[in-house]
Amino acid sequence: MTLSSDQLAFYKRDGFLVLENFVSEKACDHLRSSAEELLCDFDPQGIVSIFSTHEQTRSSDDYFLESGDKIRFFFEENAFLPDGSLRESKPRSINKIGHALHDLDSVFDKFSRRQEIKELVFDLGLTQPLLLQSMYIFKQPGIGGEVACHQDATFLYTEPLRLVGLWFALEDATVENGCLWVIPGGHKIGLKSRFIRAAAGGTRFEVFDNERWPEENLQRLEVKKGTLVVLHPLLPHLSRENTSPRSRHAYTLHVIDASVNYPKENWLQRSREMPLRGFSLTQP
């Protein structure tokens, strides 16, 4: 068993866990090198897809909506000058890579299906785990944008709700470079909204609760490289802008259970040719 009874009780009460030294520095560096190689091969010509949690429906272009079974690249909101040119070099302008790294890149495949991750999600109650989504997040120095307070279940909803978010710190995360902030116990508030595909095309938010987040209860999670933060799907969390000269690279993985219904109106969808898989590695 990966988690102790005390850790499981903490997760149930507060909605998150911080597991230090979950992965080695070598494993973190291997993911970073792989992301750099992917980015080096990326030709941004004609692609200006910007990641934003503030104006998500506006930025939900086809490139974004068709990324559930692909490896695609999304720019920071502040990456461009008024004339449309990049403020910084390409490697310093990308917000994230998503959303099927764990299935389409051998390095991310092997990392995402590590035995200790499999054991962890089993401990958390996923008896038929399927790897749903992955993201490599750069949080660029100086321009790394804020991710507004949200719940993972808003974007990745299942019926019943059986989802786990795994956030791996590939570098030290501090207040200055945009660490995570969580609202302990906030997962008991209930689901406040869903981000879904609109019938007429694009996306929209279905809002259930307009009450403001109790952000006065926010707790910062400053963590070291190699730490894993486990997030309940209803836990409110955010990250602020990176105002420092240092990046804050992270890798995130979301896992669901095969027993649930994954609604067709969820924004993240896959083609029939690439069904979700569990923890068995792809063959080389």
N, C-alpha and C positions, 0 to 999 in steps of 0.2 A: 504494500500500500504506500503510495507516494505521500499522501496527506495524513496528518494526525487527526484525531478526533477534535482536538482544540482548534486546529486550522479549519476544519469543516464547520465547526460551530461559529468561528469568527466570520467565515464566508457567508453563512446563513444570516448572521446578525447584521454585518456591515456591508456585504455585497461585493467585497473585493479581497484579494490576497496579494501580498508582496513576498515573492520567493527569491531571496538573494542567491547569487551564484548558481542559478538553475542551468545555465549554459556557460561553457568556457569562453575565455577571451578569443581563443583560436577559432571557435565556431562562429563567434560574432564577426571576426575579421573575414572569415570565409564568405559569409553572406554579403558583407560590404564589398568585397572584391567582385563577387558575382553581379551585384547590382551595378557596379561601375562598368563592368563589361557589357551588360545589357544597355546601359545608357550610352556607352560609346558607339554601339551599333545603331542607336535610334536616330533616324533622320526626321527632324521636326518640320520639314518642308510642307507647308500647307496645313499643319496641325496646330491649332491653338485651342486646346481644351484645358480650361482652368478649373482647378478644384476650389470650391468655396462652400462653407457651411452656412454662410449668411444669405446667399442668393442661389440656393441649390437648384431650384426649379428653373431659374434662368440659364444656369450653366449645364443643364442636363441635355447635352447634345447627343447625337447618335453614337459618336465615338465613345462617349461615356456609357451610354445605355447598352451598348453591344460588347462591353468589356468583361462580362461575367465568365467567359470561357477563353479569354485572351490575355496577353501581356501588353498593357498600354501605359502611356506616360501622360501625366497631368502636371501642368505648370502652376507655380505659385501665383496668387492674385496680383502681387506687386512685381512680377517678373518683367513686365513690359513697360517701355517708355511710351509717351503719347504718340510717337510716330510708328509704333508697332514693333520696334526692335527690342531685343533683350537688354536689360540693364546689366546683366552679368553673363558669364559664359553659360553654355547649355548645362553642364554639370551642376552649376550653382543656381539654376532657375527652376528645376523640377521639384514639384511638391511631393509626388508619390508615383509609384509604379503599382499597377493592379490589373486584374483582380484574380488571376489564376496562376500566379507564380508557382504555387505548390503543386500544380499538375503539369506545367509546361517547361519548367526549368529544373534540370537534374539536381542542382545544388539545393534549391529551395524545396524540392520534392523530398530529398533525403533528410533535410533539417526538420521539415514539418511533420514527418512521420517517424520521428525518434521514439524509441520505446518509452522514455520517461514522459513524453507528452501524451502518448496513448494511455499510460497508466493514470496520469493526472485526470484526463477527461472521464475515464471510467470511475475514478474516485468521486467525481463531481456529478455522477449519475447518468452519463451518456453511455448506454449499454450497446448501442449500435451507431457509433460515431461516424459522421461523414464530414469531410473537410469542405467547407462551403466557399470561403473567400480568404484571400491573402493580400496584404499591401506592404510595400516597402516605403517607409515615410522618411523624408530627408530633413525636414524642419531646418531650412537653409539659414545660414548666418545672416542676420540683419533683415531678411525679408520673409523668413518663415512665418506664415500666417497663423492667426488664431483659429482654433477649432472650437466653435461655440458649444455651450453646455448641451448635451444630448444623451440619449439612451441608444445603445446598439440595436435594441429591438425595434426602434423607429425605422431603421433601414433594413434590417434582416429579421423579419417577423416569421414566427412559426406558430402553428396551432396543434397541440398546446405549446407553450413557450419553453423550448428546451434548446438553449443556445449558450455557448460559452465563448467569451472573448479572451484571447491570449495576446499580451503586449510585451514584446521582448526588447529590452533596452540594449541597443548595439553600441551605444556610447553612454557616458555618464549623463543623466538628465537632471538639470537644476532649474531653479526658478528663472534664472537669467536666460537659459537657452530653450525654455518652453516645456518644462516637465508636465506630467499629468496632474490634474486636480480632481478629487472625487468628493461626493457628498455621502459620507458614511451613513448607511441605513436608508439612503434615498431610493433604493430599489423597492421599498415598501410603499412608495407613493402610487405606483401603478403606471401603466403606459400612457404617456401624454399625447403622442401623435404617431402617425405612420406616414412614411414617404413611399408613395406608390406610383405606378404608371397610370397616366390619365387616359380615359377612353378615347379622347380626340388626339392622342399623341403627347409626347413629353411626359412630365411628372407633376405631381401635386402633393401637398400635405393634407392628410385627413386628421383633424385636430379633435382630441377628446377632452382636453383640459388646458385652459388658457392661463392658469395660475402661474405666476413667476416661480422660477427655481429658488429654493432656499439657499442662495449662494453664500449667505453669511455662515453657513456650515461647511463650506469648502475646506478640504484638507489637502495640502500639497504632498505629492509623492516624489521626493527627490531620491533617485535611485542610482546605483552604480551599474556600470556595464556588466551584462550577463544576468541581470535581474529579470524575472518574469513577473508581470502584474496580471492577475486573473480578474476579469470583470464580469459581474452578473449582467445579463442582457438588459435589465431595467435600471442599472446603476447610473445616475447622472454623473457625467464626467466631462472634462474639457482640457484644453491646453492653450496657453496664451502665446502671444507672438514671441518669436526668438529675437531678442534685442541685442544679443551678444555676438561676438565674432566667431563663435564656435557652433558647429552644427549639432543636431540632436537626432541621429539616425535611430530608427526603430523598425521592427518587423511585427506585423499583426496577423493573427490567424483566427478565423471564426469557425467553430465546429458546431454542427447540429446533430440531432438524432434521427436515424432513418425511420423511426416510428411516427414522426410528426408529419403534418401537412405543411408544405411550403407553398404559399399562395401564388397563383400566377400573376397577381397584380404587384407583387414585390418588384422593385426596380431591377434587382440583380437576378438575371435569368441565364440559363445555359441552353445550348442547342441539344437536341436529342443525341447527337454524335459524341457529346462529351458529358456523360452522366457523372454525378458526384461519386467520389470514391472515399473509402475509409483509410486505414493506416497501412495497407499493403503498398510497398514501393513499386513504381513502374519498372519494367525491365529495361536494362541499358540497350 
